[in-house]
Amino acid sequence: MIAEKKKLWIPVYSAGVIIFIYLIFHYINNTTSPPSAIEQPNWFHTNQHYIVGVLLSLCVIVEIILLAWPSKKTSNKKVISGSMDPDVLTVYKSPFNKVRIGQNNDGGYIIVEIPNISYTTLIAGGICDDISFEEQFMDKYPDVQVFAFDGTIDQLPKENNKISFIKKNIGHENDDHLTNLHDIIDVNERIFVKIDIEGGEIPWIHSLSDDQLNKFEQIVMEFHHPYSEKEIDVFNKINKNHYLVHFHANNCCGVRNHRGIIIPNIFECTYLHKKYFKTVELNEEAIPGNLDMKNVIDHDEIYINYPPFVHPSSCV
């Protein structure tokens, strides 16, 4: 709307400038013309109405061009109509208890305690300077094998011979710097995935088949600005075999109004495989919950207590 108002005001400003210039010329002409018994009309006097008419006509032409030119608002509408539907972030009640794993604040995540689960593999993407999640996960599930990926560091922040570290980033293909993890996924079952790879999660999920995603018992993933058309298929793929059971806003980077819903720009999701649900209930617990902590200590927490994240008492 602001852009449209600016367009409409441009011709008004232009007309004002033209009238001002006309008055200046008129004043100069009257004050500099020598007195004479018979006033001889000069070119300006003779054509002044024609000049003003031409200039005002130009204003009208400029206005028509500006109004016909697509504004930023119009282009945003096109993006929104083909963007992620907020309902894909519908949060459901977990059938089991949840627990926090990892350090306080940034680096800790909420997972579901599945009874009698035996994970074969933990895939951890994005390590940076913290392996508290991986270490606590191994304490809880001592038989799990752990693969940690991060192409931005040369080694783990602390030595741990139970963690296999691979200096590669996770992405949609395999090369000297990227891995799509297909080789690990294809030969393992009962996989837990923890991913925080600064936007790389989108092309990676695009690369996965439904059969590969079906091997993930839980997915803990941080999403970064997933609001364009390319993310639509990503959430649909995950939601095919998993329910979102925990949602937390990373308070580092604010929120946006996306299709009428206030959503954080960066957020953490915990997905649980659908096979663990006997009944499916929508989440009624406040966000953030008791297990959540601020990612950034000196920033305000982001509260999200409305659908599709928090619902009144209901069952689907």
C-alpha positions in Angstrom: 0.0 0.0 0.0 2.9 2.4 0.8 4.4 1.8 -2.6 1.1 2.6 -4.3 0.7 5.8 -2.3 4.2 6.9 -3.4 3.3 6.3 -7.0 0.1 8.4 -6.7 2.0 11.3 -5.0 4.8 11.5 -7.6 2.6 13.3 -10.3 1.3 15.6 -7.6 4.9 16.6 -6.6 5.8 17.0 -10.2 2.8 19.3 -10.9 3.8 21.4 -7.9 7.3 21.7 -9.2 6.1 22.7 -12.6 3.7 25.4 -11.2 6.5 26.7 -9.0 8.9 26.9 -12.0 6.2 28.6 -14.1 5.6 31.2 -11.4 9.4 31.9 -11.1 9.6 32.4 -14.9 6.5 34.5 -14.9 8.0 36.7 -12.1 11.4 37.0 -13.7 9.8 37.9 -17.0 7.6 40.6 -15.5 10.4 42.2 -13.5 13.1 42.2 -16.2 11.0 43.4 -19.1 11.8 47.1 -19.8 8.8 49.4 -19.7 7.4 50.6 -22.9 4.4 52.4 -24.2 3.3 49.4 -26.2 4.0 46.1 -24.5 5.4 43.7 -27.0 4.6 40.1 -26.1 7.6 37.9 -25.9 7.8 34.1 -26.6 7.1 33.1 -23.0 4.0 35.3 -22.8 2.8 34.0 -26.1 3.3 30.3 -25.3 2.9 30.1 -21.5 -0.4 28.3 -21.5 0.9 25.9 -24.2 4.0 25.2 -22.0 2.0 24.5 -18.9 -0.4 22.3 -20.8 2.5 20.2 -22.2 4.1 19.8 -18.8 0.9 18.8 -17.1 0.3 16.3 -19.9 3.7 14.8 -19.2 2.7 14.5 -15.5 -0.4 12.5 -16.6 1.7 10.2 -18.8 4.1 9.6 -16.0 1.3 8.7 -13.6 -0.2 6.2 -16.1 3.2 4.6 -16.6 3.8 4.3 -12.8 0.4 2.9 -12.1 0.8 0.3 -14.8 4.3 -0.7 -13.6 4.1 -3.7 -11.2 4.8 -2.7 -7.6 6.7 -4.6 -4.9 3.4 -5.4 -3.3 2.2 -7.1 -6.4 5.3 -9.2 -6.7 5.1 -10.2 -3.1 1.6 -11.5 -3.7 2.9 -13.8 -6.4 5.5 -15.1 -4.0 3.0 -15.6 -1.2 0.5 -17.5 -3.4 3.2 -20.0 -4.1 4.8 -20.2 -0.7 4.8 -22.4 2.3 1.3 -22.9 3.9 1.6 -22.2 7.7 -0.7 -25.2 8.3 2.3 -27.5 7.4 3.6 -26.4 10.8 0.7 -27.8 12.7 1.9 -29.1 16.1 0.6 -32.3 17.6 0.6 -33.7 21.1 3.5 -36.2 21.6 2.3 -39.7 22.7 5.4 -39.9 25.0 7.3 -37.7 27.4 9.7 -35.2 26.0 13.2 -34.3 27.4 15.8 -31.7 26.7 19.2 -33.0 25.4 22.3 -30.8 25.0 23.6 -27.6 26.7 21.5 -24.8 28.0 20.3 -22.2 25.5 21.5 -22.6 21.9 22.7 -26.1 21.2 20.1 -27.9 23.3 17.0 -29.6 21.7 13.8 -31.3 22.8 13.4 -34.9 21.8 10.7 -37.6 22.5 11.5 -40.4 24.9 10.2 -43.4 22.8 9.9 -46.4 25.2 12.3 -49.2 24.5 13.8 -47.6 21.4 17.1 -48.8 20.2 18.6 -46.3 17.7 21.2 -47.7 15.4 22.5 -44.3 14.1 22.6 -40.6 15.1 23.3 -38.3 12.2 24.4 -34.9 13.5 24.7 -32.0 11.0 26.3 -28.7 12.0 28.7 -29.0 15.0 30.5 -25.7 15.2 31.9 -25.6 18.8 29.5 -27.8 20.6 28.9 -31.6 20.9 26.9 -31.5 24.1 23.8 -32.9 22.3 25.8 -35.8 20.8 27.5 -36.7 24.1 24.3 -36.6 26.1 22.5 -38.6 23.4 25.2 -41.3 23.6 24.9 -41.4 27.4 21.1 -42.1 27.0 21.5 -44.5 24.1 25.0 -46.1 24.5 24.7 -48.5 21.6 24.1 -45.8 19.0 26.8 -45.0 16.3 27.3 -41.3 15.8 28.2 -39.5 12.6 29.0 -35.8 12.9 29.2 -33.6 9.8 30.6 -30.0 9.5 32.6 -28.6 6.7 33.4 -25.4 8.5 35.6 -26.9 11.2 38.7 -29.1 11.0 38.0 -31.3 14.0 35.5 -31.8 16.8 35.6 -29.1 19.5 36.7 -31.8 22.0 38.0 -35.3 21.4 35.5 -38.1 21.5 36.5 -41.4 19.9 32.9 -42.6 19.8 31.9 -39.9 17.3 32.9 -40.3 13.7 33.6 -36.8 12.4 33.5 -36.1 8.7 34.6 -32.6 7.5 31.8 -32.1 5.0 28.7 -30.0 4.9 25.3 -31.7 4.3 23.6 -30.9 1.0 21.9 -32.3 -2.1 24.8 -34.1 -3.7 28.2 -35.8 -3.0 31.5 -34.1 -3.8 34.7 -33.1 -2.1 32.8 -30.7 0.2 29.2 -32.0 0.4 27.5 -35.2 1.3 23.8 -36.1 0.9 24.2 -38.9 3.5 22.4 -41.4 1.2 25.2 -44.0 1.7 24.7 -43.9 5.5 20.9 -43.8 5.4 20.5 -46.7 2.9 22.4 -49.2 5.1 20.9 -48.2 8.5 17.5 -48.3 10.2 16.0 -46.6 13.3 17.9 -43.4 12.6 17.8 -40.2 14.7 18.6 -37.0 12.8 19.7 -33.7 14.3 20.3 -31.0 11.8 21.3 -27.3 12.1 23.0 -26.4 8.9 22.0 -22.8 8.2 19.6 -23.3 5.3 21.3 -26.4 3.9 18.4 -28.5 5.3 16.2 -27.6 2.3 18.2 -29.0 -0.6 19.2 -32.0 1.5 15.6 -32.9 2.2 14.8 -32.4 -1.5 17.4 -35.0 -2.2 15.8 -37.7 0.0 13.3 -40.3 -1.1 10.2 -41.2 0.9 11.8 -44.5 1.8 14.9 -42.8 3.2 12.8 -40.3 5.2 10.8 -43.3 6.5 13.9 -44.6 8.3 14.0 -41.6 10.6 12.4 -42.3 14.0 12.9 -38.7 15.0 14.0 -35.5 13.2 15.3 -32.5 15.1 15.9 -29.7 12.7 16.3 -26.0 12.7 14.8 -24.2 9.7 16.1 -20.9 8.4 13.6 -18.5 6.6 11.7 -21.3 4.9 9.1 -19.1 3.3 9.5 -19.4 -0.5 8.0 -21.8 -3.0 11.0 -24.2 -2.8 10.1 -25.2 0.8 6.6 -26.4 0.0 7.6 -29.9 -1.0 10.1 -30.1 1.9 7.4 -29.8 4.6 5.0 -32.1 2.7 7.7 -34.7 2.4 8.4 -34.7 6.1 4.8 -34.6 7.1 4.0 -37.7 5.0 5.6 -40.0 7.6 6.1 -37.8 10.6 4.1 -35.5 13.0 5.6 -32.2 14.3 5.5 -32.6 18.1 7.6 -29.8 19.3 8.2 -26.2 18.0 10.4 -23.5 19.4 11.3 -20.1 18.0 14.9 -19.2 17.8 14.8 -15.7 19.3 17.9 -14.6 17.4 16.3 -13.2 14.3 12.7 -11.9 14.9 9.4 -12.9 13.3 7.4 -12.2 10.1 3.8 -12.1 9.1 3.5 -15.0 6.6 0.1 -15.4 5.1 -1.6 -13.8 8.1 0.3 -15.9 10.7 3.2 -14.5 12.8 6.0 -17.1 12.5 9.7 -16.8 13.6 12.3 -16.4 10.9 14.3 -19.3 12.4 12.7 -22.1 14.4 13.4 -25.6 15.8 11.2 -28.6 15.0 11.0 -32.0 16.5 9.3 -34.6 14.3 8.2 -38.1 15.5 7.4 -41.0 13.1 3.6 -41.5 12.7 3.9 -45.2 13.6 4.1 -44.2 17.3 0.7 -42.6 17.4 -2.4 -44.5 18.4 -4.5 -41.3 18.5 -3.6 -38.0 17.0 -4.3 -34.9 19.1 -3.5 -31.3 18.4 -1.0 -29.5 20.7 -2.5 -27.5 23.6 0.7 -26.7 25.5 2.0 -23.1 25.4 5.0 -22.3 23.3 7.7 -21.9 24.6 7.2 -24.8 27.0 8.8 -25.7 30.3 11.7 -27.5 28.6 12.5 -24.6 26.2 15.3 -22.1 26.7 16.2 -18.9 25.0 18.7 -19.4 22.2 20.1 -15.9 22.8 20.1 -15.0 26.5 19.8 -11.3 26.2 17.0 -11.3 23.6 13.3 -11.5 24.4 11.6 -14.9 24.1 9.1 -15.3 21.2 5.7 -16.5 22.4 3.5 -18.4 19.9 0.2 -19.4 21.5 -2.1 -19.6 18.5 -2.9 -22.1 15.7 -1.3 -23.9 13.9 1.1 -24.2 16.8 -1.2 -24.2 19.9 -4.9 -25.2 19.7 -7.9 -25.3 22.0 -8.9 -28.7 23.3 -9.6 -30.8 20.3 -8.9 -34.1 18.6 -8.4 -34.8 14.9 
